[in-house]
Amino acid sequence: MTKGPIRVAIIGTGRISDLHAIEYLQNPSSRIVALCDRDPDLAASKAKDWGLTDVAIETDLDALLSRADVDLVEILLPHHLHLPAALKAINAGKIVSLQKPMCVSLEEADQLVAAAEAYDRPFKVFENFIFYPPVLKAKALIDEGAIGTPLSIRIKSNPARSATAWDVPPAANAWRQKATEAGGGPLVFDDGHHKFALAWHFMGEPDEVHAFIGDTEGPGGIRFDAQSQISFRFPGNRIGNLEIVYSPDMELATRHYAQDDRVEITGTKGIIWINGGHGRLAETPPLALYRDGAMTEYRDIPTGWEQSFVLSTRHYLEALQNGGPPVLTARQARQILRFALAAEESARLGRTVDLRAEGGSR
Ligand SMILES: NC(=O)c1ccc[n+]([C@@H]2O[C@H](COP(=O)([O-])OP(=O)(O)OC[C@H]3O[C@@H](n4cnc5c(N)ncnc54)[C@H](O)[C@@H]3O)[C@@H](O)[C@H]2O)c1
């Protein structure tokens, strides 16, 4: 790697690349030097939107990876391409940031963990929700003992409608509707990764997972895996759940996906609520804490879904400069993937999946 800013290439300049670009564009320690997408017009339009005048545009992954002027690749491809693209990026000697979920099966994850751990350069799986400022604040409060020992986490994903949401191109929905490309449903497996990451972040790995996964028509005729209810049991008599409900006629405020996300964590002596993620329901405080008979609202926390991307990317750039592990490591990402796959498996089999058993969720 040369001295000076880390030279970044974004691979897959689709819907979500706009939020990844923000920190790379504004952080003095990075510079976007190349964009790769099989659709060169899309990549060129992103270069224009992001004010990049001297960026290389490639349509072929191998050509992009052979470029000596690229230090770090941000891989933002459909899920079935994550494993081959990440392995190629490792073989090409690049610093890697691979979008969640790391891949689509535990067999693939094992390959990726082995390759990442044998690699002498940094490898990150990008999970942003745990960098969302209200989540960071909640974690800090919990680590200070604000609610005692956390006993339960309740997570709600609530897609709805929003006049202010961004456009999601049909192509970004099309591959998500194919199990062979997405690896699982759009709300339980894809967006669900963020929710399983939150449960893992606050409570650790579960012992058992049980899921009911529904099926309903979403906007534009796409299928949503809602209404769904997924329960988890953690060691030490602690529990949690993820409830996914699609409210087609409920309006909410967002600049990104038309979805609200809410979290309630109950401890031995108090409760924390995180209100909002992708979207907001009116003027609810981003964070609230109940303990000792009093409610404290935290309203001076930055919100906006893009903040989670900015802070996750900033954390990686700092780790690259100062040392320290990325968040997530490949091994951590495998734990979260296993959690999500256990939910899919439970619904398929109609029974609880015991992750303590050998082969659980395979
Ligand atoms: N962290 C988050 O909150 C979040 C949100 C949305 C999406 N994502 C993730 O980001 C990734 C991309 O999602 P998206 O919504 O931007 O999808 P998208 O379909 O909008 O973008 C994918 C891009 O990859 C390009 N592409 C596909 N195959 C290619 C190939 N072989 N070579 C080069 N380019 C190719 C497509 O042309 C498209 O532009 C997925 O892994 C998804 O899970 C994460």
The ligand as an ORCA input file, in Angstrom:
! r2SCAN-3c Opt
* xyz 0 1
  N     -26.156     -2.578      5.313
  C     -27.367     -2.299      4.835
  O     -28.178     -1.701      5.511
  C     -27.719     -2.718      3.445
  C     -28.817     -2.154      2.808
  C     -29.085     -2.538      1.493
  C     -28.286     -3.465      0.862
  N     -27.249     -4.011      1.527
  C     -26.404     -5.045      0.901
  O     -25.663     -4.456     -0.166
  C     -25.522     -5.382     -1.233
  C     -26.081     -4.754     -2.498
  O     -27.443     -4.421     -2.282
  P     -28.169     -3.290     -3.166
  O     -29.477     -3.057     -2.532
  O     -27.264     -2.141     -3.390
  O     -28.382     -4.099     -4.523
  P     -28.417     -3.558     -6.006
  O     -29.019     -4.630     -6.814
  O     -29.009     -2.192     -6.057
  O     -26.864     -3.395     -6.360
  C     -26.046     -4.473     -6.756
  C     -25.177     -4.002     -7.931
  O     -24.286     -5.061     -8.273
  C     -24.145     -5.051     -9.684
  N     -23.681     -6.365    -10.093
  C     -24.365     -7.552    -10.048
  N     -23.583     -8.541    -10.489
  C     -22.385     -7.995    -10.816
  C     -21.170     -8.527    -11.298
  N     -21.026     -9.833    -11.544
  N     -20.140     -7.676    -11.505
  C     -20.278     -6.351    -11.261
  N     -21.421     -5.791    -10.801
  C     -22.452     -6.613    -10.572
  C     -25.526     -4.712    -10.212
  O     -25.472     -4.192    -11.520
  C     -26.006     -3.680     -9.173
  O     -25.741     -2.357     -9.592
  C     -26.224     -6.657     -0.745
  O     -25.270     -7.488     -0.139
  C     -27.188     -6.179      0.299
  O     -27.488     -7.121      1.328
  C     -26.945     -3.650      2.790
*
